[in-house]
């Protein structure tokens, strides 16, 4: 559900950048305290970022629709890292995707952060998932909480996409028709994401239950912590480097909805700001659409580009997400020294 720049106006894109920046600022302040209390969250932010980045590369087919979807990862990140660190980790994923892989526009980055991160980490997680799980931690409750939270988060995010195109004046995407296309397909995607999220959380609950609550991270000794980090990193590299070969080639839910609405998956954005950001993105992205820039049709070449994208993107995300944690901790230490 990564929006392209052509779907938003400069005004709407700027407003959503401001909204996402405000939410990020709030998250940073909260994470500073959390990391000061437990530094083990920093490497976990990195490897979970890498894991979700890699997982987002695998589009799964929605049977009978000709569409596909991928996990957003917001509920999974919030469940393992807490909403604040989860939100910041998702920002690092989306920023790397836009900058280096041309997945989602630069103008639309604020929209994508808000749609995929805010609604999951700050709405669906605390109001649905957390309330269900806190009644009793069990496989049943993990499944119910993950399923409902993923569906609600994705429904809110997909409806936000429609609103953002409406306020951007995209008359070629009529509000009513676009809603009718967007909501049902993202309901199906949300159900699959909920099931996948529940499977991952249930596995970690069986093997490392202390990971499911950030306040329990201090119970992990250094040896176990390294094992957890190594396991998640290996999983990210295998998913991004090999499993990503088998991703569905069908258009994702957003592309499919646009195509069904206007009989084309292309929406034009020809303003000067669109042209400028398109040029910047073309220069920065070294593996656009997770493949080489050259038009190589050979299957082995395509697989190599996908593998390189999955591995390099996972490593970049790991570094950026961990740096966010490190910088947040350092900033709080400097601030404390100044105040003293």
Secondary structure, DSSP 8 states (H G I E B T S, - for coil): ----GGGS-HHHHHHHHHHHHHHHHHHHHHHHHHHHH-THHHHHHHHHHHHHHHHHT--EEETTTTEEE----HHHHHHHH-HHHHHHHHHHHHHHHHHHH--S-STTHHHHHIIIIIHIIIIIIIIIIHHHHHH--SHHHHHHHHHHHHHHHHHHHHHHHHHHHHHTT-TTS-HHHHHHHHHHHHHHHHHHHHHHHHHHHHHHHHH-GGGGSGGGGGGS-HHHHHHHHHHHHHHHHHHHHTGGGG---SEEHHHHHHHHHHSSS-----SHHHHHHHHHHHHH-SSGGGS-SS----HHHHHHHHHHHHHHHHHHHHHHHHHHHHHHHHHHHHHHHHH-
